[in-house]
């Protein structure tokens, strides 16, 4: 059985090793880009939720409640189908008659960004609330401009306290990237299903997929722990 496993997952002419590694690269690239977009969505949602504006508060809370209340698979389908429908409608408004189908990768990145952004928003908001109000008042008292205060006081401290939460959301979105296989992106899970169907060896491929996800999660987790240690340097530890 072990010999059969290594033969199937080997890097020879009949092995699936290189194919699974390429799928792993796609999973990493997809997760990283989706996570980057999620940080943008999360930052905007956190700012809207913290703002002294009821309209922005309602918009932010609506976004967070919908994304956290609807299953991720449903959200992926909604983004996938509605994005092409929206672009087609806009194009037809300007006289373009043919339907437009967007490439699946940008749609997948957007879907992961929307999902991760809802969780990152709470991470950023909680980190902002840890900043002592006296620091902000002191900055205003010396005439520091809002942009400068945001860059020198708010961002460094928010990131310092947000890193652990950001790392947790990264692990979550890495696993959620497996759902993207339903719209055709050839990442680990899509390639696993294709390989299992072609060779009739589902156990071999799904075990390999589990190992690949564990390896990626482990090494990126180490990276986030190093980042957390760096961001909290100089702070008193309990």
ZADO-1210 file (C-alpha; in nm, 4 decimals, padded with zeros to 6 digits):
<atoms>
<atom x="00.0000" y="00.0000" z="00.0000" code="UNK" pos="1"/>
<atom x="00.2827" y="00.2387" z="00.0885" code="UNK" pos="2"/>
<atom x="00.4647" y="00.1565" z="-00.2337" code="UNK" pos="3"/>
<atom x="00.1464" y="00.2154" z="-00.4314" code="UNK" pos="4"/>
<atom x="00.0991" y="00.5517" z="-00.2600" code="UNK" pos="5"/>
<atom x="00.4483" y="00.6750" z="-00.3483" code="UNK" pos="6"/>
<atom x="00.4109" y="00.5452" z="-00.7022" code="UNK" pos="7"/>
<atom x="00.0868" y="00.7378" z="-00.7473" code="UNK" pos="8"/>
<atom x="00.2184" y="01.0538" z="-00.5806" code="UNK" pos="9"/>
<atom x="00.5662" y="01.0302" z="-00.7248" code="UNK" pos="10"/>
<atom x="00.7311" y="01.2700" z="-00.9676" code="UNK" pos="11"/>
<atom x="00.7819" y="01.0200" z="-01.2453" code="UNK" pos="12"/>
<atom x="00.6010" y="01.0133" z="-01.5808" code="UNK" pos="13"/>
<atom x="00.2959" y="00.8422" z="-01.4296" code="UNK" pos="14"/>
<atom x="00.2997" y="01.0179" z="-01.0945" code="UNK" pos="15"/>
<atom x="00.0759" y="01.3005" z="-00.9797" code="UNK" pos="16"/>
<atom x="00.3363" y="01.4729" z="-00.7620" code="UNK" pos="17"/>
<atom x="00.4056" y="01.7734" z="-00.9848" code="UNK" pos="18"/>
<atom x="00.0371" y="01.8217" z="-01.0550" code="UNK" pos="19"/>
<atom x="-00.0464" y="01.8296" z="-00.6846" code="UNK" pos="20"/>
<atom x="00.2402" y="02.0711" z="-00.6172" code="UNK" pos="21"/>
<atom x="00.1112" y="02.3069" z="-00.8861" code="UNK" pos="22"/>
<atom x="-00.2339" y="02.2860" z="-00.7297" code="UNK" pos="23"/>
<atom x="-00.0757" y="02.3687" z="-00.3928" code="UNK" pos="24"/>
<atom x="00.0857" y="02.6750" z="-00.5468" code="UNK" pos="25"/>
<atom x="-00.2531" y="02.7845" z="-00.6762" code="UNK" pos="26"/>
<atom x="-00.4053" y="02.7349" z="-00.3304" code="UNK" pos="27"/>
<atom x="-00.1355" y="02.9514" z="-00.1716" code="UNK" pos="28"/>
<atom x="-00.1624" y="03.2217" z="-00.4383" code="UNK" pos="29"/>
<atom x="-00.5417" y="03.2211" z="-00.4206" code="UNK" pos="30"/>
<atom x="-00.5430" y="03.2378" z="-00.0403" code="UNK" pos="31"/>
<atom x="-00.2807" y="03.5145" z="-00.0238" code="UNK" pos="32"/>
<atom x="-00.4531" y="03.7362" z="-00.2813" code="UNK" pos="33"/>
<atom x="-00.7970" y="03.6732" z="-00.1311" code="UNK" pos="34"/>
<atom x="-00.6583" y="03.7476" z="00.2152" code="UNK" pos="35"/>
<atom x="-00.5027" y="04.0725" z="00.0879" code="UNK" pos="36"/>
<atom x="-00.8377" y="04.1818" z="-00.0564" code="UNK" pos="37"/>
<atom x="-01.0019" y="04.0769" z="00.2700" code="UNK" pos="38"/>
<atom x="-00.7726" y="04.3093" z="00.4636" code="UNK" pos="39"/>
<atom x="-00.8974" y="04.5980" z="00.2492" code="UNK" pos="40"/>
<atom x="-01.2620" y="04.5022" z="00.3024" code="UNK" pos="41"/>
<atom x="-01.1965" y="04.4467" z="00.6726" code="UNK" pos="42"/>
<atom x="-01.0228" y="04.7812" z="00.7233" code="UNK" pos="43"/>
<atom x="-01.3021" y="04.9700" z="00.5458" code="UNK" pos="44"/>
<atom x="-01.5703" y="04.7857" z="00.7423" code="UNK" pos="45"/>
<atom x="-01.3897" y="04.8500" z="01.0719" code="UNK" pos="46"/>
<atom x="-01.3584" y="05.2223" z="00.9932" code="UNK" pos="47"/>
<atom x="-01.7278" y="05.2345" z="00.9002" code="UNK" pos="48"/>
<atom x="-01.8269" y="05.0580" z="01.2211" code="UNK" pos="49"/>
<atom x="-01.6157" y="05.2893" z="01.4367" code="UNK" pos="50"/>
<atom x="-01.7320" y="05.6052" z="01.2595" code="UNK" pos="51"/>
<atom x="-01.9768" y="05.8455" z="01.4236" code="UNK" pos="52"/>
<atom x="-02.2126" y="05.8007" z="01.1315" code="UNK" pos="53"/>
<atom x="-02.5287" y="05.5919" z="01.1588" code="UNK" pos="54"/>
<atom x="-02.5447" y="05.5208" z="00.7855" code="UNK" pos="55"/>
<atom x="-02.1898" y="05.3833" z="00.7818" code="UNK" pos="56"/>
<atom x="-02.2610" y="05.1860" z="01.0982" code="UNK" pos="57"/>
<atom x="-02.5680" y="05.0259" z="00.9408" code="UNK" pos="58"/>
<atom x="-02.3807" y="04.9424" z="00.6183" code="UNK" pos="59"/>
<atom x="-02.0927" y="04.7840" z="00.8114" code="UNK" pos="60"/>
<atom x="-02.3182" y="04.5853" z="01.0442" code="UNK" pos="61"/>
<atom x="-02.5299" y="04.4644" z="00.7526" code="UNK" pos="62"/>
<atom x="-02.2195" y="04.3431" z="00.5692" code="UNK" pos="63"/>
<atom x="-02.0828" y="04.1661" z="00.8768" code="UNK" pos="64"/>
<atom x="-02.4130" y="04.0020" z="00.9690" code="UNK" pos="65"/>
<atom x="-02.4798" y="03.8768" z="00.6168" code="UNK" pos="66"/>
<atom x="-02.1331" y="03.7340" z="00.5587" code="UNK" pos="67"/>
<atom x="-02.1079" y="03.5716" z="00.9004" code="UNK" pos="68"/>
<atom x="-02.4644" y="03.4398" z="00.8835" code="UNK" pos="69"/>
<atom x="-02.4610" y="03.2899" z="00.5336" code="UNK" pos="70"/>
<atom x="-02.2596" y="02.9724" z="00.4592" code="UNK" pos="71"/>
<atom x="-01.9367" y="03.0441" z="00.2741" code="UNK" pos="72"/>
<atom x="-02.0285" y="02.8105" z="-00.0120" code="UNK" pos="73"/>
<atom x="-02.3488" y="03.0058" z="-00.0744" code="UNK" pos="74"/>
<atom x="-02.1546" y="03.3341" z="-00.0755" code="UNK" pos="75"/>
<atom x="-01.9088" y="03.1946" z="-00.3294" code="UNK" pos="76"/>
<atom x="-02.1947" y="03.0953" z="-00.5593" code="UNK" pos="77"/>
<atom x="-02.3592" y="03.4360" z="-00.5186" code="UNK" pos="78"/>
<atom x="-02.0392" y="03.6238" z="-00.6039" code="UNK" pos="79"/>
<atom x="-01.9673" y="03.3883" z="-00.8937" code="UNK" pos="80"/>
<atom x="-02.3058" y="03.4177" z="-01.0624" code="UNK" pos="81"/>
<atom x="-02.4024" y="03.7714" z="-00.9698" code="UNK" pos="82"/>
<atom x="-02.0706" y="03.9306" z="-01.0659" code="UNK" pos="83"/>
<atom x="-02.1034" y="03.8122" z="-01.4271" code="UNK" pos="84"/>
<atom x="-02.4713" y="03.9060" z="-01.4294" code="UNK" pos="85"/>
<atom x="-02.3924" y="04.2562" z="-01.3017" code="UNK" pos="86"/>
<atom x="-02.1150" y="04.3131" z="-01.5563" code="UNK" pos="87"/>
<atom x="-02.3406" y="04.1850" z="-01.8355" code="UNK" pos="88"/>
<atom x="-02.6206" y="04.4195" z="-01.7290" code="UNK" pos="89"/>
<atom x="-02.3850" y="04.7192" z="-01.7254" code="UNK" pos="90"/>
<atom x="-02.2431" y="04.6222" z="-02.0667" code="UNK" pos="91"/>
<atom x="-02.5905" y="04.5866" z="-02.2155" code="UNK" pos="92"/>
<atom x="-02.6770" y="04.9318" z="-02.0849" code="UNK" pos="93"/>
<atom x="-02.4000" y="05.0654" z="-02.3074" code="UNK" pos="94"/>
<atom x="-02.5199" y="04.8630" z="-02.6070" code="UNK" pos="95"/>
<atom x="-02.3066" y="04.5482" z="-02.5799" code="UNK" pos="96"/>
<atom x="-02.5502" y="04.2603" z="-02.6517" code="UNK" pos="97"/>
<atom x="-02.3446" y="03.9535" z="-02.5603" code="UNK" pos="98"/>
<atom x="-02.3284" y="03.8055" z="-02.2088" code="UNK" pos="99"/>
<atom x="-01.9951" y="03.8516" z="-02.0287" code="UNK" pos="100"/>
<atom x="-01.8416" y="03.5777" z="-01.8167" code="UNK" pos="101"/>
<atom x="-01.5697" y="03.6909" z="-01.5809" code="UNK" pos="102"/>
<atom x="-01.2510" y="03.4833" z="-01.5299" code="UNK" pos="103"/>
<atom x="-01.2923" y="03.2532" z="-01.2324" code="UNK" pos="104"/>
<atom x="-00.9720" y="03.3559" z="-01.0533" code="UNK" pos="105"/>
<atom x="-01.0650" y="03.7236" z="-00.9899" code="UNK" pos="106"/>
<atom x="-01.4121" y="03.6094" z="-00.8855" code="UNK" pos="107"/>
<atom x="-01.2611" y="03.3557" z="-00.6438" code="UNK" pos="108"/>
<atom x="-01.0287" y="03.6205" z="-00.4969" code="UNK" pos="109"/>
<atom x="-01.3231" y="03.8578" z="-00.4518" code="UNK" pos="110"/>
<atom x="-01.5300" y="03.5886" z="-00.2809" code="UNK" pos="111"/>
<atom x="-01.2502" y="03.5041" z="-00.0369" code="UNK" pos="112"/>
<atom x="-01.1919" y="03.8754" z="00.0215" code="UNK" pos="113"/>
<atom x="-01.5565" y="03.9362" z="00.1048" code="UNK" pos="114"/>
<atom x="-01.5606" y="03.6390" z="00.3436" code="UNK" pos="115"/>
<atom x="-01.2330" y="03.7118" z="00.5230" code="UNK" pos="116"/>
<atom x="-01.3067" y="04.0855" z="00.5369" code="UNK" pos="117"/>
<atom x="-01.6049" y="04.0317" z="00.7650" code="UNK" pos="118"/>
<atom x="-01.3872" y="03.8562" z="01.0220" code="UNK" pos="119"/>
<atom x="-01.0897" y="04.0876" z="00.9847" code="UNK" pos="120"/>
<atom x="-01.3164" y="04.3869" z="01.0446" code="UNK" pos="121"/>
<atom x="-01.3823" y="04.2701" z="01.4010" code="UNK" pos="122"/>
<atom x="-01.0121" y="04.1998" z="01.4522" code="UNK" pos="123"/>
<atom x="-00.9192" y="04.5536" z="01.3451" code="UNK" pos="124"/>
<atom x="-01.2014" y="04.7121" z="01.5446" code="UNK" pos="125"/>
<atom x="-01.1038" y="04.5291" z="01.8633" code="UNK" pos="126"/>
<atom x="-00.7388" y="04.6221" z="01.8119" code="UNK" pos="127"/>
<atom x="-00.8288" y="04.9884" z="01.7648" code="UNK" pos="128"/>
<atom x="-01.0279" y="04.9897" z="02.0895" code="UNK" pos="129"/>
<atom x="-00.7145" y="04.8835" z="02.2794" code="UNK" pos="130"/>
<atom x="-00.5488" y="05.2166" z="02.1979" code="UNK" pos="131"/>
<atom x="-00.5624" y="05.4449" z="02.5007" code="UNK" pos="132"/>
<atom x="-00.7719" y="05.7537" z="02.4302" code="UNK" pos="133"/>
<atom x="-00.5100" y="05.9662" z="02.6038" code="UNK" pos="134"/>
<atom x="-00.2626" y="05.8942" z="02.3240" code="UNK" pos="135"/>
<atom x="-00.5043" y="06.0221" z="02.0622" code="UNK" pos="136"/>
<atom x="-00.5905" y="06.3277" z="02.2711" code="UNK" pos="137"/>
<atom x="-00.2208" y="06.4024" z="02.3214" code="UNK" pos="138"/>
<atom x="-00.1620" y="06.3806" z="01.9465" code="UNK" pos="139"/>
<atom x="-00.4478" y="06.6225" z="01.8797" code="UNK" pos="140"/>
<atom x="-00.3263" y="06.8601" z="02.1508" code="UNK" pos="141"/>
<atom x="00.0105" y="06.9056" z="01.9795" code="UNK" pos="142"/>
<atom x="-00.1601" y="06.9750" z="01.6483" code="UNK" pos="143"/>
<atom x="-00.0890" y="06.6435" z="01.4778" code="UNK" pos="144"/>
<atom x="-00.2866" y="06.6137" z="01.1542" code="UNK" pos="145"/>
<atom x="-00.5361" y="06.3227" z="01.1323" code="UNK" pos="146"/>
<atom x="-00.3384" y="06.1582" z="00.8519" code="UNK" pos="147"/>
<atom x="-00.0130" y="06.1753" z="01.0452" code="UNK" pos="148"/>
<atom x="-00.1810" y="06.0499" z="01.3631" code="UNK" pos="149"/>
<atom x="-00.3329" y="05.7619" z="01.1689" code="UNK" pos="150"/>
<atom x="00.0058" y="05.6675" z="01.0220" code="UNK" pos="151"/>
<atom x="00.2235" y="05.7084" z="01.3307" code="UNK" pos="152"/>
<atom x="-00.0050" y="05.6134" z="01.6186" code="UNK" pos="153"/>
<atom x="-00.3108" y="05.4228" z="01.5064" code="UNK" pos="154"/>
<atom x="-00.1751" y="05.1881" z="01.2374" code="UNK" pos="155"/>
<atom x="00.1344" y="05.0652" z="01.4332" code="UNK" pos="156"/>
<atom x="-00.0691" y="04.9882" z="01.7448" code="UNK" pos="157"/>
<atom x="-00.3643" y="04.8356" z="01.5619" code="UNK" pos="158"/>
<atom x="-00.1323" y="04.6019" z="01.3729" code="UNK" pos="159"/>
<atom x="00.0529" y="04.5130" z="01.6925" code="UNK" pos="160"/>
<atom x="-00.2641" y="04.3954" z="01.8660" code="UNK" pos="161"/>
<atom x="-00.4293" y="04.2563" z="01.5534" code="UNK" pos="162"/>
<atom x="-00.1554" y="04.0164" z="01.4413" code="UNK" pos="163"/>
<atom x="-00.2803" y="03.7129" z="01.6431" code="UNK" pos="164"/>
<atom x="-00.6340" y="03.7603" z="01.5133" code="UNK" pos="165"/>
<atom x="-00.5097" y="03.8155" z="01.1588" code="UNK" pos="166"/>
<atom x="-00.3191" y="03.4881" z="01.1822" code="UNK" pos="167"/>
<atom x="-00.6331" y="03.3054" z="01.2908" code="UNK" pos="168"/>
<atom x="-00.8315" y="03.4489" z="01.0000" code="UNK" pos="169"/>
<atom x="-00.5527" y="03.3462" z="00.7618" code="UNK" pos="170"/>
<atom x="-00.5788" y="02.9830" z="00.8794" code="UNK" pos="171"/>
<atom x="-00.9554" y="03.0028" z="00.8363" code="UNK" pos="172"/>
<atom x="-00.9386" y="03.1451" z="00.4838" code="UNK" pos="173"/>
<atom x="-00.6711" y="02.8924" z="00.3837" code="UNK" pos="174"/>
<atom x="-00.9153" y="02.6131" z="00.4635" code="UNK" pos="175"/>
<atom x="-01.2079" y="02.7967" z="00.3042" code="UNK" pos="176"/>
<atom x="-01.0103" y="02.8204" z="-00.0213" code="UNK" pos="177"/>
<atom x="-01.0949" y="02.4533" z="-00.0747" code="UNK" pos="178"/>
<atom x="-01.4544" y="02.5585" z="-00.1440" code="UNK" pos="179"/>
<atom x="-01.3391" y="02.7566" z="-00.4475" code="UNK" pos="180"/>
<atom x="-01.3085" y="02.4256" z="-00.6343" code="UNK" pos="181"/>
<atom x="-01.6845" y="02.4424" z="-00.7013" code="UNK" pos="182"/>
<atom x="-01.6375" y="02.7270" z="-00.9518" code="UNK" pos="183"/>
<atom x="-01.3556" y="02.5620" z="-01.1449" code="UNK" pos="184"/>
<atom x="-01.0283" y="02.6962" z="-01.0027" code="UNK" pos="185"/>
<atom x="-00.7767" y="02.4102" z="-01.0079" code="UNK" pos="186"/>
<atom x="-00.6419" y="02.4278" z="-00.6534" code="UNK" pos="187"/>
<atom x="-00.5734" y="02.1400" z="-00.4151" code="UNK" pos="188"/>
<atom x="-00.9300" y="02.0174" z="-00.3764" code="UNK" pos="189"/>
<atom x="-01.0203" y="02.0479" z="-00.7448" code="UNK" pos="190"/>
<atom x="-00.7061" y="01.8591" z="-00.8450" code="UNK" pos="191"/>
<atom x="-00.7699" y="01.6021" z="-00.5721" code="UNK" pos="192"/>
<atom x="-01.1175" y="01.5281" z="-00.7053" code="UNK" pos="193"/>
<atom x="-00.9849" y="01.5038" z="-01.0612" code="UNK" pos="194"/>
<atom x="-00.7048" y="01.2698" z="-00.9569" code="UNK" pos="195"/>
<atom x="-00.9298" y="01.0520" z="-00.7423" code="UNK" pos="196"/>
<atom x="-01.1783" y="01.0204" z="-01.0279" code="UNK" pos="197"/>
<atom x="-00.9093" y="00.9347" z="-01.2839" code="UNK" pos="198"/>
<atom x="-00.7238" y="00.6747" z="-01.0770" code="UNK" pos="199"/>
<atom x="-01.0095" y="00.5497" z="-00.8549" code="UNK" pos="200"/>
<atom x="-00.7838" y="00.6039" z="-00.5541" code="UNK" pos="201"/>
<atom x="-00.9747" y="00.8581" z="-00.3431" code="UNK" pos="202"/>
<atom x="-00.7986" y="00.7681" z="-00.0184" code="UNK" pos="203"/>
<atom x="-00.4546" y="00.8365" z="-00.1685" code="UNK" pos="204"/>
<atom x="-00.5524" y="01.1769" z="-00.3039" code="UNK" pos="205"/>
<atom x="-00.7556" y="01.3005" z="-00.0077" code="UNK" pos="206"/>
<atom x="-00.4826" y="01.1984" z="00.2369" code="UNK" pos="207"/>
<atom x="-00.2346" y="01.3890" z="00.0199" code="UNK" pos="208"/>
<atom x="-00.4646" y="01.6938" z="00.0172" code="UNK" pos="209"/>
<atom x="-00.4867" y="01.6817" z="00.3977" code="UNK" pos="210"/>
<atom x="-00.1069" y="01.6612" z="00.4263" code="UNK" pos="211"/>
<atom x="-00.0584" y="01.9548" z="00.1893" code="UNK" pos="212"/>
<atom x="-00.3006" y="02.1737" z="00.3843" code="UNK" pos="213"/>
<atom x="-00.1336" y="02.0784" z="00.7132" code="UNK" pos="214"/>
<atom x="00.2123" y="02.1636" z="00.5752" code="UNK" pos="215"/>
<atom x="00.0985" y="02.5004" z="00.4386" code="UNK" pos="216"/>
<atom x="-00.0860" y="02.5832" z="00.7607" code="UNK" pos="217"/>
<atom x="00.2140" y="02.4844" z="00.9738" code="UNK" pos="218"/>
<atom x="00.4724" y="02.6951" z="00.7929" code="UNK" pos="219"/>
<atom x="00.2473" y="02.9986" z="00.7561" code="UNK" pos="220"/>
<atom x="00.1529" y="02.9606" z="01.1233" code="UNK" pos="221"/>
<atom x="00.5219" y="02.9729" z="01.2137" code="UNK" pos="222"/>
<atom x="00.5532" y="03.2877" z="01.0062" code="UNK" pos="223"/>
<atom x="00.2661" y="03.4560" z="01.1878" code="UNK" pos="224"/>
<atom x="00.4110" y="03.3589" z="01.5270" code="UNK" pos="225"/>
<atom x="00.7420" y="03.5167" z="01.4274" code="UNK" pos="226"/>
<atom x="00.5540" y="03.8265" z="01.3117" code="UNK" pos="227"/>
<atom x="00.3680" y="03.8398" z="01.6432" code="UNK" pos="228"/>
<atom x="00.6954" y="03.8192" z="01.8370" code="UNK" pos="229"/>
<atom x="00.8426" y="04.0972" z="01.6234" code="UNK" pos="230"/>
<atom x="00.5355" y="04.3210" z="01.6594" code="UNK" pos="231"/>
<atom x="00.5327" y="04.2871" z="02.0391" code="UNK" pos="232"/>
<atom x="00.9057" y="04.3444" z="02.0883" code="UNK" pos="233"/>
<atom x="00.9734" y="04.5793" z="02.3746" code="UNK" pos="234"/>
<atom x="00.6363" y="04.5135" z="02.5381" code="UNK" pos="235"/>
<atom x="00.6202" y="04.3803" z="02.8918" code="UNK" pos="236"/>
<atom x="00.5139" y="04.0158" z="02.8955" code="UNK" pos="237"/>
<atom x="00.2981" y="03.8800" z="03.1748" code="UNK" pos="238"/>
</atoms>
